[in-house]
Amino acid sequence: MAKTSPCFHFIPIFHAHQPSGNFEYVFEECYRTGYQAFLSLLEDHPKIHAGLHYSGPLLLWIEKNHTEYFERLRQLVRCGQVEILGGGFYEPILISIPEADQIEQLKLLSAYIEKHFGKPPTGAWLAERVWEPQLPAALAAASISYTMIDDLPFLAAGFEPDELFGVYIAEDLGKSVWLFPCLKELRYLIPFGKVGDCLTFFENAARLHPGAAAVFGDDMEKFGVWPGTHKHCYTDGWLKDFFAALEENAGWLKTCTPSEYMASHLPLGRADLPAGSYEEMMEWVLPTERRLRFTALRAEFDKRPELLASLRGGIWRGFFRKYPEANLLHKKMLRASARVASIPPRRANLEHSGKFRQARDHVLRGQGNDAYWHGVFGGLYAPHLRTELWRNLIQAETIADQLTPGGLIPRVEMLDYDADGVSELLFTAPEYQAMLKPSDGATLAVFDFRPTASTLVNSILRRPEASHARLREVSAASGTVKSTVSIHEKLQVQEPNLERFLCYDRYLRHPFRLLLFDASRSISDYENLHLGEVSGLAAGAYQICNSSATYADLVLEQQLLEFADDPANPPVVAVSKHFLFGPAPHGCEVSCDFRLTLSATLRRPVAIGLESVINLLAPTEPDRFFETPDGPRNLRYLGALPGPLLRVQDGWQKLRVTLHAPSVQEFWVTPIESISESEGGFERVYQGSQILAYWRPNLTSQTSFTGRLLWRIEAI
């Protein structure tokens, strides 16, 4: 009798996620075109076994809006067709949050899955498949026995491609989990290759590795949500044909869940892997110039796969270096987590236990990964996603102060808040929290308005991105799409001539930056970042003279080489800034009084500006506007407005900001708009408004000038 070859196994794992704070219509559209359509097709093919992962925010939305979906999932779980995977409830990058929070995030989703689907998960999906060697300990502590990551960390550790058809053991300090390698080749074949090519892949793998397994792990959004994929997968029938082909070949090719495979197979050995993620992520994290060189280098070795495996980019933490805004948000999260953890146990466990639980939930919500990074995906450039995280972290810290003795007393702390090696001043009161950066022009990097849990700054530096070169190349072909190609190869723009909006900031978008520039410059120069201001004043390192819980005095001396007739003897300007923080009716105030003192008069006229940066999100919504002499104007307003008062209102966040600059000549207002890439293509995103309080002092005949800018923030 001929010996029967063992079945080859295919383990498909599909991950579905929508972040907290995403728009309601986005949830509904993704549900209709992706999650609902996918589940219906899976129900029609009962022989297809799969692992499914849904993030906590998406599960909460489905539970509220489509409870019938849960019953259908329960039926698939009961009959053994589907295994539900756990993970961090709010989809954090686990390695970026404190260990206690890692375990709580994992246990929270496990408990939710057990409650709604009958049993706790034994496996976990890692957000963005970001791996670091210490993860097994946290996973094991949360009763997780397996997870999966992409193949690149395996290859970087010296594994050969032929060794990746099975499961391994990853261990840290005696704690271990089983680790499945997800194959990049399958990620690109499914669903963008031909069904026949997928079968050829499985046939070749089965011949070389009888009885082994190939793992596919990727986004469920590839099957209906990404542009063009609903037509490809459902209207044109790719996914139905793929499932049918798997069923027709079930005699030698068996689909199974991860746990089904683990029940009948042993690990192939240890996997001691470096930090990593999927290949594209490790490229996106590189600084732009380095990324461009890296991409060119990879292109040189496209036909040498054995060498390509040795070319790897950065690690996920590199986004904190690439994007200071992500780093600042991350440090805000760490501080909020620590503040809540420091609430006295008596208050946390007894009379205020409900509030403590709220604070913990706000911290966990503030750890959702999407706004901490950017590639083709990632929401760093999406203000509404950044705002959702900030709002939760503000609420967590506010509750922590309410539950901590003395927490409502105004205070100032000197600390290296953002871990950049220099100290900042952090002012905290019941109405606000503000972080002043002496090292960056004595500007405010953070201003939180606690009555409405709003962060007012929340803009982003417009910087060169590797994708901008592609945008310039395809701008003439606006809106074109190569159908049924990978999201990484697709070229699409959401409006024509987007490249005209590409401009790059010199400094982080922090308010109260002092700009000294030639008086011939115009608002058009301000809009296009061509003021030619003295950078040493704008972004120099100020020295702290005095500070208290409500004020800070800072000084700087700077040579004005730009205004020197004799380069060997340039004039010197001494600058002082006095910040004052305090309560006000229905809110609070922050003011900056500044003084410039010159060693000699200047030979040509200059202008002075003190800049505000305010982001109230959706620029064209009628409830968000500037008050102007001609009536309300939307937040994309560009122009000069008379002083000394300027008001901007946000009916959604229910707040008003009044800028008061005595003796100011006018306010220059221009929108800050970035160009970034998403799964929908290149898009223009409003990141707030830059508002310059503009003075024209006569420094050709006098040697000093004083000015003042005050913000009053009110809840309405």
C-alpha positions as CSV (number, residue, x, y, z in Angstrom):
1,M,0.0,0.0,0.0
2,A,1.4,3.4,-1.0
3,K,2.2,5.7,1.9
4,T,-0.2,8.7,2.1
5,S,1.6,12.0,2.4
6,P,0.4,14.1,5.3
7,C,-1.8,17.2,4.6
8,F,-0.1,20.5,4.2
9,H,-1.7,23.2,6.4
10,F,-2.7,26.7,5.6
11,I,-3.4,28.9,8.7
12,P,-5.2,32.1,7.6
13,I,-5.5,34.9,10.2
14,F,-7.5,38.0,9.5
15,H,-7.1,41.2,11.6
16,A,-9.9,43.9,11.7
17,H,-9.4,47.2,13.4
18,Q,-10.8,50.7,13.6
19,P,-9.2,53.2,16.1
20,S,-11.1,55.0,18.8
21,G,-12.0,58.4,17.6
22,N,-12.5,57.4,14.0
23,F,-15.6,58.9,12.3
24,E,-18.9,57.1,12.7
25,Y,-19.4,56.9,8.9
26,V,-16.0,55.3,8.5
27,F,-16.9,52.5,10.9
28,E,-20.2,51.9,9.1
29,E,-18.6,52.0,5.6
30,C,-15.9,49.5,6.7
31,Y,-18.5,47.3,8.2
32,R,-20.6,47.2,5.1
33,T,-17.9,46.8,2.5
34,G,-15.5,44.7,4.5
35,Y,-16.4,43.0,7.8
36,Q,-20.0,42.1,6.8
37,A,-19.1,40.9,3.3
38,F,-16.1,38.9,4.6
39,L,-18.1,37.1,7.3
40,S,-20.9,36.3,4.9
41,L,-18.5,34.6,2.5
42,L,-16.8,32.7,5.3
43,E,-20.2,31.4,6.4
44,D,-20.8,30.1,2.8
45,H,-17.6,28.1,3.0
46,P,-17.8,26.1,6.3
47,K,-14.7,24.0,5.5
48,I,-12.5,27.1,5.6
49,H,-11.1,27.4,9.1
50,A,-9.5,30.7,10.2
51,G,-8.3,32.8,13.1
52,L,-10.1,36.2,13.4
53,H,-9.0,39.2,15.4
54,Y,-11.1,42.2,16.1
55,S,-9.7,45.2,18.1
56,G,-11.6,46.4,21.1
57,P,-12.8,49.7,19.6
58,L,-14.3,47.8,16.7
59,L,-15.9,45.2,18.9
60,L,-17.5,47.9,21.0
61,W,-18.9,49.6,17.9
62,I,-20.2,46.3,16.4
63,E,-21.8,45.4,19.8
64,K,-23.6,48.7,19.8
65,N,-24.6,49.0,16.2
66,H,-24.8,45.4,14.7
67,T,-25.4,42.9,17.5
68,E,-26.5,40.3,14.9
69,Y,-22.8,40.1,13.8
70,F,-21.9,38.8,17.2
71,E,-24.4,36.0,17.0
72,R,-23.1,35.0,13.7
73,L,-19.5,35.0,15.0
74,R,-20.6,32.9,18.1
75,Q,-22.0,30.3,15.7
76,L,-18.8,30.1,13.8
77,V,-16.9,29.7,17.1
78,R,-19.2,27.0,18.4
79,C,-18.8,24.9,15.3
80,G,-15.0,25.2,15.4
81,Q,-14.7,27.1,12.1
82,V,-13.3,30.2,13.6
83,E,-10.9,30.9,16.5
84,I,-11.1,34.4,18.0
85,L,-7.7,35.9,18.8
86,G,-7.0,38.3,21.6
87,G,-4.5,41.2,21.8
88,G,-4.3,44.6,23.5
89,F,-7.9,45.9,23.8
90,Y,-7.3,49.4,22.4
91,E,-4.7,48.1,19.9
92,P,-1.6,49.5,21.5
93,I,1.9,48.7,20.3
94,L,2.6,46.6,23.3
95,I,6.3,47.3,23.5
96,S,5.6,51.0,23.8
97,I,3.5,50.9,27.0
98,P,4.3,50.0,30.6
99,E,4.4,46.3,31.5
100,A,1.4,46.6,33.8
101,D,-0.6,48.2,31.0
102,Q,0.5,45.5,28.6
103,I,-1.0,42.9,30.8
104,E,-4.2,44.9,31.5
105,Q,-4.8,45.6,27.8
106,L,-4.4,41.8,27.0
107,K,-6.6,40.7,29.9
108,L,-9.3,43.2,29.1
109,L,-9.7,41.9,25.6
110,S,-9.5,38.3,26.8
111,A,-12.3,38.9,29.3
112,Y,-14.4,40.6,26.6
113,I,-14.0,37.7,24.2
114,E,-14.8,35.1,26.9
115,K,-18.0,37.1,27.8
116,H,-19.3,37.4,24.3
117,F,-17.9,34.3,22.6
118,G,-17.8,31.7,25.3
119,K,-14.1,31.1,26.0
120,P,-11.0,33.2,26.4
121,P,-8.5,33.4,23.6
122,T,-5.2,31.5,23.8
123,G,-3.5,33.6,21.1
124,A,-3.0,37.3,20.6
125,W,-2.6,39.6,17.6
126,L,0.3,42.0,18.0
127,A,-0.6,45.5,16.8
128,E,1.3,46.1,13.5
129,R,3.1,42.9,14.3
130,V,5.7,44.8,16.3
131,W,8.0,42.4,18.1
132,E,10.7,42.8,20.7
133,P,12.4,40.0,22.6
134,Q,10.9,40.8,26.0
135,L,7.3,40.3,24.9
136,P,7.0,36.6,25.9
137,A,6.9,37.5,29.6
138,A,4.0,39.9,29.3
139,L,2.1,37.6,27.0
140,A,2.5,34.6,29.3
141,A,1.5,36.7,32.3
142,A,-1.8,37.4,30.5
143,S,-2.3,33.7,29.7
144,I,-1.5,34.0,26.0
145,S,0.2,30.9,24.6
146,Y,0.9,32.0,21.0
147,T,1.2,35.0,18.7
148,M,2.4,35.7,15.2
149,I,4.8,38.1,13.6
150,D,6.1,38.7,10.1
151,D,8.9,36.6,8.6
152,L,11.5,39.4,8.4
153,P,12.6,39.2,12.1
154,F,13.1,35.5,11.5
155,L,15.2,36.1,8.4
156,A,17.2,38.8,10.2
157,A,18.0,36.3,13.0
158,G,19.5,33.9,10.5
159,F,16.6,31.6,9.6
160,E,16.4,30.4,6.1
161,P,13.1,30.9,4.1
162,D,12.6,27.2,4.1
163,E,12.6,27.1,7.9
164,L,9.5,29.2,8.2
165,F,6.8,26.6,7.6
166,G,5.7,25.9,11.2
167,V,5.7,27.3,14.6
168,Y,8.6,28.1,17.1
169,I,9.1,28.8,20.7
170,A,10.1,32.4,21.9
171,E,11.3,32.7,25.4
172,D,12.3,35.5,27.8
173,L,13.4,35.0,31.4
174,G,11.9,31.5,31.5
175,K,8.5,32.6,30.1
176,S,7.6,31.4,26.6
177,V,5.0,31.6,23.8
178,W,4.6,29.9,20.6
179,L,5.5,32.1,17.6
180,F,4.1,31.7,14.1
181,P,6.0,33.4,11.2
182,C,3.6,35.1,8.7
183,L,4.9,34.9,5.2
184,K,5.4,38.1,3.1
185,E,4.9,36.2,-0.1
186,L,1.4,35.2,1.0
187,R,0.6,38.8,2.1
188,Y,1.2,39.9,-1.5
189,L,-0.5,37.0,-3.2
190,I,-3.7,37.2,-1.1
191,P,-5.7,38.8,-2.5
192,F,-3.6,40.6,-5.1
193,G,-2.3,37.6,-7.0
194,K,-4.1,35.1,-9.1
195,V,-5.9,32.2,-7.3
196,G,-3.9,29.8,-9.4
197,D,-0.6,31.4,-8.3
198,C,-1.7,30.9,-4.6
199,L,-2.3,27.2,-5.2
200,T,1.1,26.9,-6.9
201,F,2.7,28.4,-3.8
202,F,0.9,25.8,-1.6
203,E,1.8,23.0,-3.9
204,N,5.5,23.9,-3.9
205,A,5.5,24.3,-0.1
206,A,3.7,21.0,0.4
207,R,6.2,19.2,-1.8
208,L,9.1,20.6,0.2
209,H,7.5,20.6,3.6
210,P,4.9,17.8,3.9
211,G,2.7,18.1,6.9
212,A,4.0,21.6,7.7
213,A,2.1,24.9,7.7
214,A,2.1,28.3,5.9
215,V,0.7,31.2,7.9
216,F,-1.0,34.2,6.4
217,G,-1.7,37.1,8.8
218,D,-2.9,40.4,7.5
219,D,-5.7,43.0,7.6
220,M,-9.3,42.1,7.0
221,E,-9.6,45.5,5.4
222,K,-7.7,44.1,2.4
223,F,-10.9,42.3,1.6
224,G,-13.3,45.0,0.8
225,V,-12.2,48.2,2.6
226,W,-9.1,49.2,0.8
227,P,-9.8,51.1,-2.5
228,G,-10.7,48.8,-5.3
229,T,-10.8,45.7,-3.1
230,H,-14.5,45.3,-2.6
231,K,-15.0,45.0,-6.4
232,H,-12.0,42.7,-6.7
233,C,-12.9,40.4,-3.8
234,Y,-16.7,40.2,-4.1
235,T,-18.1,41.7,-7.3
236,D,-15.3,40.0,-9.4
237,G,-15.3,37.0,-7.0
238,W,-11.6,36.7,-6.1
239,L,-12.3,35.7,-2.5
240,K,-15.1,33.3,-3.4
241,D,-12.8,31.6,-6.0
242,F,-10.0,31.4,-3.5
243,F,-12.1,29.8,-0.8
244,A,-13.6,27.4,-3.4
245,A,-10.1,26.4,-4.6
246,L,-9.0,25.7,-1.0
247,E,-12.1,23.5,-0.5
248,E,-11.6,21.6,-3.8
249,N,-8.0,20.8,-2.7
250,A,-8.9,19.8,0.8
251,G,-7.5,16.3,0.2
252,W,-3.9,17.6,0.5
253,L,-4.4,21.2,1.7
254,K,-6.1,21.7,5.0
255,T,-7.1,25.1,6.4
256,C,-6.9,25.3,10.2
257,T,-6.9,27.7,13.1
258,P,-3.6,28.3,15.0
259,S,-4.8,26.2,17.9
260,E,-5.9,23.3,15.7
261,Y,-2.4,23.2,14.3
262,M,-0.7,23.5,17.7
263,A,-2.8,20.6,19.0
264,S,-1.1,18.2,16.6
265,H,2.3,19.7,16.0
266,L,5.3,20.5,18.1
267,P,7.4,23.6,17.8
268,L,10.3,23.4,15.3
269,G,12.7,24.9,17.9
270,R,13.7,28.2,19.5
271,A,13.2,31.6,17.9
272,D,15.5,34.2,19.4
273,L,14.6,37.2,17.3
274,P,15.6,40.8,17.1
275,A,13.1,43.7,17.3
276,G,11.2,44.1,14.2
277,S,7.9,44.3,12.3
278,Y,6.7,43.8,8.7
279,E,9.2,44.9,6.0
280,E,7.3,48.0,5.0
281,M,7.0,49.3,8.6
282,M,10.7,48.9,9.1
283,E,11.3,51.0,6.0
284,W,8.7,53.7,6.9
285,V,10.3,54.4,10.3
286,L,13.6,55.5,8.7
287,P,14.3,59.2,8.4
288,T,13.4,60.4,5.0
289,E,16.8,60.8,3.4
290,R,18.0,57.5,4.8
291,R,14.8,55.8,3.7
292,L,15.3,57.0,0.1
293,R,18.8,55.6,0.1
294,F,17.5,52.4,1.7
295,T,14.8,52.0,-1.0
296,A,17.4,52.5,-3.8
297,L,19.7,49.9,-2.2
298,R,16.8,47.4,-2.0
299,A,16.1,47.9,-5.6
300,E,19.7,47.0,-6.5
301,F,19.2,43.6,-4.9
302,D,15.6,42.8,-6.0
303,K,16.9,39.7,-7.8
304,R,19.0,38.5,-4.9
305,P,16.5,37.4,-2.3
306,E,19.2,35.7,-0.2
307,L,20.7,39.1,0.3
308,L,17.5,41.0,0.6
309,A,16.8,39.2,3.9
310,S,19.9,40.9,5.4
311,L,18.7,44.3,4.5
312,R,16.4,45.6,7.3
313,G,15.3,49.1,8.2
314,G,14.8,50.5,11.7
315,I,12.6,49.4,14.6
316,W,9.2,50.8,15.5
317,R,10.5,53.0,18.3
318,G,12.3,55.0,15.7
319,F,9.1,56.9,15.0
320,F,9.8,58.8,18.3
321,R,12.9,60.2,16.7
322,K,11.4,60.8,13.3
323,Y,8.3,62.5,14.6
324,P,8.8,64.6,17.8
325,E,5.0,65.0,17.9
326,A,4.7,61.2,18.3
327,N,7.4,61.3,21.0
328,L,5.6,64.0,22.9
329,L,2.3,62.2,22.7
330,H,4.0,59.0,23.9
331,K,5.6,60.7,26.9
332,K,2.2,62.3,27.7
333,M,0.8,58.7,27.8
334,L,3.6,57.4,30.0
335,R,3.1,60.3,32.4
336,A,-0.7,59.8,32.5
337,S,-0.2,56.2,33.2
338,A,2.2,56.9,36.0
339,R,-0.1,59.6,37.4
340,V,-3.0,57.3,37.6
341,A,-0.9,54.5,39.1
342,S,0.2,56.9,41.8
343,I,-3.3,57.6,43.1
344,P,-3.3,56.7,46.8
345,P,-4.7,53.1,47.1
346,R,-7.3,54.2,49.7
347,R,-8.9,56.6,47.2
348,A,-8.5,54.2,44.2
349,N,-10.1,51.3,46.0
350,L,-12.8,52.8,48.1
351,E,-14.9,55.9,47.8
352,H,-13.5,56.9,44.4
353,S,-13.2,53.5,42.7
354,G,-15.5,54.5,39.9
355,K,-13.4,57.5,39.0
356,F,-10.2,55.5,39.3
357,R,-11.6,53.0,36.8
358,Q,-12.5,55.8,34.4
359,A,-9.0,57.2,34.7
360,R,-7.5,53.8,33.9
361,D,-9.8,53.4,30.9
362,H,-8.8,56.8,29.6
363,V,-5.1,55.8,29.9
364,L,-5.7,52.5,28.0
365,R,-7.7,54.3,25.3
366,G,-4.8,56.8,25.0
367,Q,-2.5,54.0,24.0
368,G,-4.1,53.1,20.7
369,N,-1.3,52.9,18.2
370,D,-2.7,54.6,15.1
371,A,-1.6,58.2,15.9
372,Y,1.9,57.4,17.0
373,W,3.3,56.6,13.6
374,H,3.0,57.1,9.9
375,G,3.6,55.1,6.7
376,V,0.9,54.3,4.1
377,F,-1.1,53.6,7.2
378,G,-0.8,55.2,10.6
379,G,-2.7,58.2,11.7
380,L,0.0,60.7,12.9
381,Y,-1.1,63.1,10.2
382,A,-4.8,62.6,11.2
383,P,-5.6,65.4,13.7
384,H,-8.9,63.7,14.9
385,L,-7.0,60.6,15.8
386,R,-4.3,62.5,17.6
387,T,-7.0,64.5,19.4
388,E,-8.8,61.4,20.6
389,L,-5.6,60.2,22.3
390,W,-4.8,63.6,23.8
391,R,-8.4,64.0,25.1
392,N,-8.3,60.7,26.9
393,L,-4.9,61.4,28.4
394,I,-6.0,64.8,29.6
395,Q,-9.1,63.3,31.2
396,A,-6.9,60.6,32.9
397,E,-4.5,63.2,34.4
398,T,-7.4,65.5,35.4
399,I,-9.1,62.7,37.4
400,A,-5.7,61.7,38.9
401,D,-5.3,65.2,40.2
402,Q,-8.8,65.2,41.6
403,L,-8.1,62.0,43.5
404,T,-4.6,63.0,44.7
405,P,-4.3,65.1,47.9
406,G,-3.0,68.5,46.8
407,G,-3.5,67.7,43.1
408,L,-5.7,70.7,42.5
409,I,-3.2,73.2,43.8
410,P,-1.4,75.1,40.9
411,R,2.2,73.9,40.6
412,V,5.2,74.0,38.3
413,E,7.7,71.2,37.7
414,M,11.0,71.3,36.0
415,L,11.7,68.0,34.3
416,D,12.8,66.5,31.0
417,Y,9.2,65.8,29.9
418,D,10.0,64.6,26.3
419,A,13.3,62.8,27.1
420,D,15.3,65.0,24.8
421,G,18.1,65.7,27.3
422,V,17.0,69.2,28.3
423,S,14.5,70.3,30.9
424,E,11.0,71.8,30.4
425,L,8.6,73.7,32.7
426,L,5.3,72.0,33.3
427,F,2.5,74.2,34.7
428,T,-0.5,72.4,36.1
429,A,-3.8,73.8,37.5
430,P,-7.4,72.6,37.6
431,E,-8.1,74.6,34.4
432,Y,-5.0,73.8,32.3
433,Q,-1.7,72.1,31.8
434,A,1.0,73.8,29.8
435,M,4.5,72.6,28.9
436,L,7.0,75.4,28.2
437,K,10.2,74.5,26.2
438,P,13.0,77.0,26.9
439,S,15.3,75.1,24.5
440,D,12.9,75.7,21.6
441,G,12.5,79.5,21.6
442,A,10.7,79.5,24.9
443,T,7.5,78.2,23.2
444,L,4.6,76.1,24.5
445,A,4.7,72.6,23.2
446,V,1.5,71.6,25.1
447,F,-1.6,73.5,26.2
448,D,-4.4,71.4,27.5
449,F,-7.7,73.1,28.4
450,R,-9.0,70.7,31.1
451,P,-12.7,71.9,31.3
452,T,-13.3,70.5,27.8
453,A,-10.4,68.0,27.7
454,S,-9.1,69.8,24.7
455,T,-5.5,70.2,23.5
456,L,-5.2,73.5,21.6
457,V,-1.8,73.2,19.9
458,N,-1.8,69.7,18.4
459,S,-0.4,70.7,15.0
460,I,2.5,69.0,13.2
461,L,5.7,70.0,11.5
462,R,5.4,69.9,7.7
463,R,8.5,67.9,6.7
464,P,9.8,66.1,3.6
465,E,8.4,62.6,3.3
466,A,9.7,59.9,1.0
467,S,6.2,59.7,-0.6
468,H,6.4,63.4,-1.7
469,A,8.7,62.5,-4.5
470,R,6.1,60.0,-5.8
471,L,3.4,62.6,-5.5
472,R,5.3,65.0,-7.7
473,E,5.8,62.2,-10.3
474,V,2.1,61.3,-10.4
475,S,0.4,64.7,-9.9
476,A,-0.4,65.0,-13.6
477,A,-2.4,61.7,-13.4
478,S,-4.7,62.8,-10.5
479,G,-7.1,60.1,-9.3
480,T,-5.7,57.2,-11.3
481,V,-5.6,53.8,-9.7
482,K,-3.9,50.6,-10.7
483,S,-6.6,48.1,-9.9
484,T,-6.1,45.1,-7.7
485,V,-2.5,45.9,-6.8
486,S,-1.1,46.0,-3.3
487,I,-1.7,49.1,-1.3
488,H,2.0,49.7,-1.3
489,E,2.1,50.0,-5.1
490,K,-1.1,52.0,-5.5
491,L,-0.9,55.6,-6.7
492,Q,-3.8,57.9,-6.1
493,V,-4.4,61.5,-5.2
494,Q,-7.6,62.9,-3.7
495,E,-7.5,66.3,-5.4
496,P,-5.5,67.7,-8.4
497,N,-2.3,69.6,-8.0
498,L,-1.7,68.6,-4.5
499,E,2.1,69.2,-4.9
500,R,1.5,73.0,-4.9
501,F,0.8,72.6,-1.1
502,L,4.1,71.0,-0.4
503,C,6.1,73.3,1.9
504,Y,8.3,72.5,4.9
505,D,8.4,74.2,8.3
506,R,11.6,75.3,9.9
507,Y,10.4,74.7,13.5
508,L,8.0,72.6,15.4
509,R,4.5,74.1,15.4
510,H,4.6,75.6,18.9
511,P,2.9,78.9,19.9
512,F,4.5,82.0,21.3
513,R,7.5,81.8,18.9
514,L,9.1,85.2,18.4
515,L,9.8,86.1,14.8
516,L,12.0,89.1,13.8
517,F,12.2,89.7,10.1
518,D,12.6,92.4,7.4
519,A,9.6,94.8,7.2
520,S,9.3,94.3,3.5
521,R,8.0,90.8,4.0
522,S,4.3,90.1,3.4
523,I,1.5,87.8,4.6
524,S,2.2,85.8,1.4
525,D,5.8,85.3,2.6
526,Y,4.4,84.1,5.9
527,E,2.0,81.7,4.3
528,N,4.8,80.2,2.2
529,L,7.4,80.2,5.0
530,H,9.6,82.8,3.4
531,L,9.8,85.4,6.1
532,G,13.6,84.9,6.5
533,E,13.2,85.5,10.3
534,V,16.1,85.3,12.7
535,S,16.2,81.7,13.6
536,G,18.3,82.2,16.7
537,L,15.5,84.2,18.3
538,A,12.7,82.0,16.9
539,A,14.2,78.7,18.1
540,G,17.1,79.6,20.4
541,A,17.8,78.1,23.8
542,Y,16.4,80.6,26.4
543,Q,17.6,80.6,30.0
544,I,15.2,80.4,32.9
545,C,15.6,83.4,35.3
546,N,12.6,82.8,37.6
547,S,9.6,80.6,37.8
548,S,6.8,79.8,40.1
549,A,3.5,77.9,39.9
550,T,2.0,80.7,37.7
551,Y,4.8,82.4,35.9
552,A,8.2,82.1,34.2
553,D,10.9,84.6,33.2
554,L,13.3,83.6,30.4
555,V,16.1,85.5,28.6
556,L,18.2,85.2,25.5
557,E,21.0,87.2,23.8
558,Q,21.5,86.9,20.1
559,Q,23.7,88.6,17.5
560,L,21.7,89.9,14.5
561,L,24.0,89.0,11.7
562,E,21.1,89.3,9.3
563,F,20.9,93.1,10.1
564,A,24.7,93.8,10.4
565,D,26.4,96.4,8.2
566,D,29.7,95.2,9.5
567,P,29.7,91.4,10.0
568,A,32.6,91.8,12.4
569,N,30.4,94.0,14.7
570,P,26.8,92.9,14.5
571,P,24.2,94.4,16.7
572,V,23.1,92.3,19.7
573,V,19.6,91.9,20.9
574,A,18.6,90.9,24.4
575,V,15.2,89.3,24.6
576,S,13.1,88.6,27.7
577,K,9.9,86.7,27.9
578,H,7.5,86.7,30.8
579,F,4.8,84.0,30.8
580,L,1.8,84.2,33.2
581,F,-0.8,81.5,33.7
582,G,-4.0,81.7,35.7
583,P,-7.7,81.2,35.9
584,A,-10.3,83.4,34.2
585,P,-14.1,83.4,34.1
586,H,-15.2,80.1,32.5
587,G,-11.6,79.0,31.8
588,C,-8.1,80.3,32.0
589,E,-5.5,82.7,30.5
590,V,-1.9,82.5,29.4
591,S,0.0,85.6,28.4
592,C,3.5,86.3,27.1
593,D,5.0,89.7,27.6
594,F,8.3,90.2,25.7
595,R,10.9,92.9,25.4
596,L,13.7,93.4,22.9
597,T,16.7,95.6,23.8
598,L,19.2,96.4,21.1
599,S,22.9,97.3,21.5
600,A,22.4,99.8,18.6
601,T,19.7,100.9,16.3
602,L,19.1,99.0,13.1
603,R,19.7,100.4,9.6
604,R,16.6,99.1,8.0
605,P,13.0,98.6,9.1
606,V,12.0,95.3,10.8
607,A,8.8,93.6,11.8
608,I,8.1,91.6,14.9
609,G,5.6,88.8,15.3
610,L,4.6,86.6,18.1
611,E,3.0,83.4,16.7
612,S,0.0,81.4,17.9
613,V,-0.7,77.9,16.6
614,I,-4.2,76.6,17.3
615,N,-5.9,73.5,15.9
616,L,-9.6,73.2,16.2
617,L,-9.8,70.3,13.7
618,A,-12.4,70.2,10.9
619,P,-11.8,73.5,9.1
620,T,-15.0,73.7,7.0
621,E,-17.6,72.8,9.7
622,P,-19.9,75.7,10.4
623,D,-19.5,75.4,14.1
624,R,-15.8,76.2,13.9
625,F,-14.8,79.7,12.8
626,F,-12.8,82.9,13.1
627,E,-14.8,86.0,14.0
628,T,-14.0,88.7,11.4
629,P,-15.4,92.1,10.6
630,D,-17.2,90.4,7.6
631,G,-18.7,87.7,9.8
632,P,-17.7,84.1,10.7
633,R,-15.0,82.6,8.4
634,N,-14.0,79.0,8.4
635,L,-10.7,77.8,9.7
636,R,-9.0,77.7,6.3
637,Y,-9.3,81.5,6.3
638,L,-6.2,83.2,4.9
639,G,-5.7,87.0,5.4
640,A,-5.0,89.9,7.7
641,L,-7.4,90.8,10.5
642,P,-7.4,93.9,12.6
643,G,-6.3,93.9,16.2
644,P,-6.1,94.1,19.1
645,L,-8.6,91.2,19.5
646,L,-9.1,88.0,17.5
647,R,-11.6,85.3,18.4
648,V,-11.8,81.7,17.2
649,Q,-14.6,79.4,18.3
650,D,-15.2,75.7,18.3
651,G,-18.8,74.6,18.8
652,W,-17.9,70.9,18.8
653,Q,-15.4,71.1,21.6
654,K,-17.5,73.9,23.2
655,L,-14.7,76.4,23.6
656,R,-13.6,79.9,22.5
657,V,-10.1,81.3,22.3
658,T,-9.6,85.1,22.3
659,L,-6.2,86.5,21.3
660,H,-5.5,90.0,22.7
661,A,-2.4,91.8,21.5
662,P,-2.4,95.5,22.7
663,S,-0.9,97.9,20.1
664,V,-0.7,95.2,17.5
665,Q,-0.9,96.4,13.9
666,E,-2.9,93.3,12.7
667,F,-3.1,89.6,12.8
668,W,-1.8,87.5,9.9
669,V,-3.8,84.2,9.6
670,T,-2.9,81.3,7.4
671,P,-3.8,77.6,7.5
672,I,-1.3,74.9,8.2
673,E,-1.9,72.1,5.7
674,S,0.1,68.9,5.4
675,I,0.3,66.5,2.5
676,S,0.4,62.9,3.6
677,E,-0.3,59.4,2.2
678,S,-3.0,57.0,3.4
679,E,-4.7,53.9,2.1
680,G,-7.0,56.2,0.2
681,G,-4.1,58.1,-1.5
682,F,-2.4,61.4,-1.1
683,E,-4.5,63.9,0.8
684,R,-4.4,67.5,2.1
685,V,-5.0,67.7,5.9
686,Y,-5.7,70.9,7.9
687,Q,-3.3,70.9,10.9
688,G,-4.4,74.1,12.5
689,S,-3.8,77.8,11.8
690,Q,-0.7,79.9,12.3
691,I,-1.7,83.4,13.6
692,L,1.0,86.1,13.8
693,A,0.5,89.1,16.0
694,Y,2.3,91.6,13.8
695,W,4.0,94.8,15.0
696,R,6.1,97.3,13.0
697,P,8.3,99.0,15.7
698,N,10.7,101.8,14.8
699,L,13.9,100.1,15.7
700,T,15.9,102.4,13.3
701,S,15.6,105.2,15.8
702,Q,15.0,103.4,19.1
703,T,16.7,100.5,20.8
704,S,13.9,98.7,22.6
705,F,10.4,97.4,22.1
706,T,7.8,95.6,24.3
707,G,4.8,93.6,23.2
708,R,2.2,91.4,24.7
709,L,0.0,88.5,23.5
710,L,-2.7,86.9,25.7
711,W,-4.8,83.9,25.2
712,R,-8.1,83.6,27.0
713,I,-9.7,80.2,26.7
714,E,-13.4,79.8,27.8
715,A,-15.8,76.9,27.9
716,I,-19.0,77.9,26.1
